[in-house]
């Protein structure tokens, strides 16, 4: 199987607040070839939107930013309507999914105090109760209404645990696990990701016997899902690869996305029928560069800072660090925006290459005009490095 290179694993095990969107597609196979059509951005929301899960034939759940807080959204595929099913003032919810044989949902709650626990939420009222009290659950999956498979934070790593709610037991099975759990079609097994050095592998687990077996290597990619026919889909940058362990010797391309706002695909999820595919992707680097440019010309300091990472580094080309941090950027730009009424930046040319945007600029300030080059490097959906050539 060909080795794939994907985004690096986040070793802090926190939920990275990247600028991501959720896209929904129709998928179908014609003459042995898959078609991915009718793409739609279903989150269409500034900030973090991630972890989609198909609740039923018409509803998708996902974690979504609301005024700086992450809550659970339900999205209707028929009408396109969105609504929040919960509101937790002192924390945020992640990894929502439906509980088997129930209308309620579960989610990982990360409180503002740093406490992280696993909760059940009433689908209608949003009222919650703790499900597993003794574990710091990071990435869960329901196998049955009483059996939960999850990656649990233990010291500085993740371990796969099997939690039996009826027996009130939590058993550690595997160390160095990841965030992607799925039921393997036409079997009693689930798949999980296991880290081997700096590479990821897909393994199977029998939740009762606890037997594990390696299925395939996926390089640095830890985001996968399964189609009903047993084909494994693997996310890679703006592409999805396919691999059927029973019939294929190597991976092939399932689909490559042409939409420039689909970059660094992370979460990927199919509906049970294998007709819908939801993916999480970072917004276009060009969109971030354009957003800060437009805010600069409006002298809107808050909108200007939104595309930047909190620890943004600003250099004079090539590597002279001028300052670091978004608050320092605020201190430097706020007086400029207030004092210079004719401040304006015009883009002469723009080059976009991967996660790098290079703008040739014509800047007007206090009646004078000068030219400069700005090089923006985007990491995790935010402008993290800027280099100015003057």
N, C-alpha and C positions, 0 to 999 in steps of 0.2 A: 504494500500500500504506500502510495506517495506520501511524503511527510509534508504537513501544512504549517505555514508560519502565520500566526495570528497575534492578536493583542495579548500583552503580558497579563499574567494573573495578578490581581490586586492582593498583596500579602497582608494588608492590614485588616481584611475581612469586614471592612465597613462598606456601606453602600455609597459608592462614589457619586457625587452630585454632578454628573456630566450633563451637557445640553443634548438630550436625546429625544427622538420621536418614535412613535410606534406606527408602522405601516402594515396594512392588511392587503392580501392578494388572493385572487382565485388561482387555484392550481388544478391542472388536469393533464392526463397523459393521452397523447394521440400517436398511434403507430410506434409506441415504444419511446417517444420523446415527450418530455414534460414541457408544458407551457405555463408561464407565470404571467397573469394578466390582471387588469382592472385594479392597479395599485392605488391605494388611498391612505393619506396620512390621517389616522383616526384620533391621534392625541392633539396635534396642532396646538401645542402649548409651550410657552417659553420655559426652559429649565428641564428638570428631570422627569422623564416619562419612561417607564420600563416594566419588565416582568409581566407580559400579557399572559392571560390564561382564559381558555374558552369555558365559560360557565354553563352555557347550554347552546342550542342550535342558533340562537339569535343574540347572545350576550357575551361580551368579552370583559373581563376584569383586568385592571392594571393599576400600578402605583403611579401617582401623578402629583406634580407640584401644584400647590394652591397657596399663593402668598407666602412662599418660603417653607411651607410645610408639606410633607408627603402623605396623602390620603388615598383611599381606594376609590377608583372610578368604575362605574359600570357603563358600558357602551353598547347601544343597540345597533346591530348590523343592518336592520331594516330601515330605521328612521335616521340613524346617525346621531341620535340624542345621547348626551352624556350627563351623568349625575353622580355625585359623591354619596357613598353609602355609609360613611362614618365621618366623625370629626373628633380628633384627639388633640386638644390644645397643647398638651405638654409632650408630644411625641409624634412620630411618623410611622406609617405602615408600609411594609414591603412584602413582596412575594405572595400576593393574594391568590387563593385558589378555593374551589368548591370542596366542601367536605362530603365524602361519599354518603349516599343515602340520606342526604340532608339538603335543605335549601340554604343553610348558613355557609359562611366562608371563614377561612383562616388567614392569618397574616403574621409576619414577624413585626413586632413593635419595638422601635428604638426610641426610648424616652430621651428627653433633653438632658437628663442626668447621666446618660450613658448606659442605663440599664436596658438590656435587650432580652426580650422574652417572646414566646409564641402564644398567640391569642385566637379565640374563636369569636366571630362577630355575627349577630343576628342580621340577616340579609335585609330585613325591612326596617328595623329600628336602629341598627348600628351598635347596640349594646354589646359589650365584650366581656369575656371571662378567660382567664389563663388556662391553657391546655397542658403545657409541660412546665412545671415550676422549677425543676432542678437543673435544667440544661440551658446553655446560651445557644439556642437554635439560630443558625444563619440561613440555611437553605433547606426547606422541608418539602416532602412529598407524601401525600396520603396513599397508602397501598390499599387499605380497607378502612372502615370507619373507626377501627380500634388500633390499627397498625400504621405507624409513621416512620418513614425513612428520612433521615436528615443529615446534613453536614453541621456539626456542632463545633463551636469555638472552644478549643482546649489549649490553654497557654497561648502559643504563637502559631498554631496550626489548626487545620480542620480535620475532624474525625467523623466517619460515618457511624451513626447510631441507629439502632432499631428500637423504637419505643412502643411498648404494648400498653395502651391506655386501660385495658380491662384488667391486666395483671399488675399494672403500675410498675413496670420494669423498663430500664433503659440499658441497652447492651451495646458496647463499642465493638465494631466489627473490623473496620479498616481505617488506617491513618492516611494523611496526606490526600484528602479528597477535595472535590470541587463543588460547583454550584448547580450542575445540570443533572436532574433526575428525571427519568421517564420510564413508563411501562413499555416493555418490549412487546411488539405485536405478536399475537398468536402464541403466547407463552405465559408462564407464571412468574417471569423474571422482570426485574427492573434494571435499567442501566444507570451507571454512575461514572463520574470522572475521577480518575486516580492520577496523582502527580508522580512522575518518575524522573528524578533530577529536575530539569527545567522543562520537561516535555509532559504532555498529557496523553492519557490512554482512556479508552472506553472499556469498562468492565461490566459484567453482568453479576447480579446478586439474586439468589433465591431467598426471599425474606424469612422463610420457615426453616430451611436447612442451613441457611447462612453460607452456602457454597458460593464462591466467587470464581469467575473465569475472565481472562482478558479477551476482548473482542477485536480491538483495533487501536492503532496509534493515531493521534491527531495533531502531533507537533505541539504548537503553542496555543491551539484552539481548545477551549473548554465549553463551547456552546454548540449543542447538537439537539436533534429531535429525530423521531422515527415516523415514517409513513406507514400506513396500514399493511403494505406488502412486505415490510421488513427492511426497507431501505433507510439507511442512516443518512441524515442531512447534517452537514458540517459548515458552520459559518466561517468566512474568511474575507476580511476587508469588505469589498463590495460584491462578493461572490458567495454562492452556496455550492458546495461539492456534495456528491452523492456516492454512497458505497453500500452495497448489499453484501454482508458477510458470507452469505450462502452461495452467491453466484459470481461475485466480482473479485478480481485479482488486484485492482487498484481503483483509486477514486477517479471520477470524471466530473465535469462541470454540470451541475443541475441548472444553474442560472447565474448570469452576471447582470447586475443592475446598471442601467444607464443614467438613472436619476442622480444628479450630482449631490443631492441631499441624502443619499444613502451611502454612508461611509462607516467603516469599522463596525460591521454588524456584530451585535453581541447576542442577546437573547433571541431564541427562535422557537416557535411553537406552532404545531399543526392542530387542526380540529380532528375529532375522532373519525370522521368520514374521509379525511385526507383530501378535502376540497378547498380548504382555506389555510393560509399560512400567514402568521403574524411575526414580524421581526422588529427588533429594536436597533436603530442606527443613529450615528451622530450626524448633526447637521453639516452642511457644506462649509468648508473653511472659508470659501468666498463670501458666504452669507454673514459670517462673523466679522470679517474685515469690512464688509459693506455696512453692517449695523453700527459699528463704532465710528465709521466715517460720517454717516448721516447724523449721528448724535453729536459729533464734533462740530459739524456745520450748523447745527441748531444750538450749540453751546449748552447741551443738556448733560450735565455731569453724571447723573445716575444712569441714564441710558448709555452714555459713553463707556462707563465702567462695566456694564453687564456682560459683555463678551469676554472680559479678561478674567484669568484665574486669580485667586486671592494672593498667590505667591508669584505673580508675574515678574519676570526679570526684564529690564530694559537696558540694552547695550548700545554703545557707539561701535559701529562696525570696525573690526569683526568681533572682538571679545572684551571690550572695556566696559565693565559693569557700571552703569550710571546710578541706578537705584533698583530697589526690589520691593514688591508688595503693592497691593491695590490701594491701600490707604495712603501710601507715599505718592502714588499716582494721583489720587484725589487732591492731595495737598498742592501738587504742582500744577494741575490743570484747572482747578476751581478758580483761582485768581485770574488766569488767562481768559477763561470763559466770561468772567464778570467784567473785565477791563477792556478787552479787545473786541470792539463792536463789529469790525469788518473781518473777523477771523473766518477764513474759509479755505478748504482744501479741495482741489480738483485732481482727479485721477487722470494722468496722461496715458498710462498703460498699466495693465495688470496681468501678471502671470500666476497661474495656479498649478502647482505640482505637488500631488499628494496632499500632505498636511501643511504645506508651506504656501503662503501668498506673498508675492512681491509686487508692491505698488510704487510706480514712479509718480511723484506728487508735485503739484504746483500749489504752494501755500501763500495766501495773502494775509498780512497782519500789519495794522497801522499804516496802511497805504503802500507798503513794500511787498514785493513778490520774490520768492526764492523757490528753488527746486530741491527736492530730497527724495531718497528712496527708503521705503519702510519694508522690512521683511518680517512677516508674522508667522510664527510657528504655533500650530494648534495641537494641543494634547488633551485627550479626554473631553473634547467638545468645548474647550476654552482656549483663548489666546494666552499662551504660557510664556512665550519669549518674543521680544521685539528687538530688532536691530535697525538702527537708523544710519544711513549713509548720507552724509552731508558734504 
